[in-house]
Amino acid sequence: MTARLRVDLEALAANIERVRDTVAPAELMLVVKDDAYGHGLAPVVRAASAAGVTWFGAFDARTGCAVRDVVGDDARIFAWIAASRDDLDAAIAARVDVGVGDAELLEELAEAARDSRALARVHLKIDTGLHRNGVRPEAWPGFVARAAAIEAAGVIEVVGVWSHIAEASDAEDDDARRIYEWALEQAAAAGLRPAMRHLAASAASFARPEFRYDMVRVGAFCYGIRSAGGPSARELGLRPIGTLEADVLRVDGAAVRIELGALDGLPSSLRLRATVGTPAGGRQLLSVGDSESLVAAWPDAAAGDVVTIYGPGAQGEGTATDLAELVGTIGEEIALRVSPLVQRSYTRR
Ligand SMILES: *Cc1c(COP(=O)(O)O)cnc(C)c1O
């Protein structure tokens, strides 16, 4: 297969700097779930660490441990999904902070910490309306009281209080923030002093300063993936870090054949909708097969010419979101589809 995903680590570092400038004095937690949004966990974590990132958001405990292996001792790592006692033991051993949004999990974590004679660092999660785990407001006062008691016993350290918001409408986010503020008051009343209050992801971290608190959890914007229907990458001051491209295999009359298809992650719904980058400018994507696709030819097209699906050199700004909007989805959906079998390469331009 000649298709490849080129990842520009220089652009990653520039985006990280842009995000940090925007959200300061709040800290940046770089979210690296889903193999760093398909760009490759280890190279992204290494480059981000070199760019000064000290907090990583890892989704599950296993990914958190993988990040620890890459960054070494210094970085702080946060994982918000722990499915089993093994996960909790592994997180404690690797000094991965655990997000806890459930009273039973809090007890399990405390037990794991007691057994391993190590402090477990936790971030307590309030459900502010998304209903994607998190402690419901009616159970929150009892939950924080219990966490304070376990902390006083020296078993856990409550590092953070956090939640996740939809970022779909300002009004809904405002409602969520009111619940979050109340949850912080309740935590304080229980005697907790969380150093890290975090609520916002990419969109709110830029658009809503009052949502930044001590830290923002940002994935998409650091990878140069803007929000669908939102400000352009240029307006945000961000660059796409991934370039998905493939060589022309051969010219078939009025079309050229490229070695990249639906099985490699090119959505077939883009057929007759997407314009892709070619040496002669934009050309229409004519069809998407399993492993090969057709693009409208240009004069003197030849085998070996490069066709760019997204990234600099593609149409528009080249973000995965430009393609996503053609088929009514979000940029992450396009970026995450790229098969792990598509070769990744890393450059610092
Ligand atoms: C994915 C995720 C983020 C990052 O969201 P982006 O919009 O990509 O910045 C933040 N927090 C949680 C809990 C997430 O799952």
The ligand as a Gaussian input file, in Angstrom:
#p B3LYP/6-31G(d) Opt

LIG

0 1
 C      -12.157000      13.502000      24.166000
 C      -12.235000      14.197000      25.453000
 C      -11.709000      15.484000      25.612000
 C      -11.088000      16.250000      24.473000
 O      -12.069000      16.735000      23.589000
 P      -11.642000      17.601000      22.305000
 O      -12.911000      18.185000      21.836000
 O      -11.023000      16.655000      21.339000
 O      -10.673000      18.621000      22.777000
 C      -11.775000      16.062000      26.873000
 N      -12.327000      15.401000      27.921000
 C      -12.854000      14.190000      27.804000
 C      -13.458000      13.533000      29.003000
 C      -12.849000      13.535000      26.572000
 O      -13.378000      12.319000      26.455000

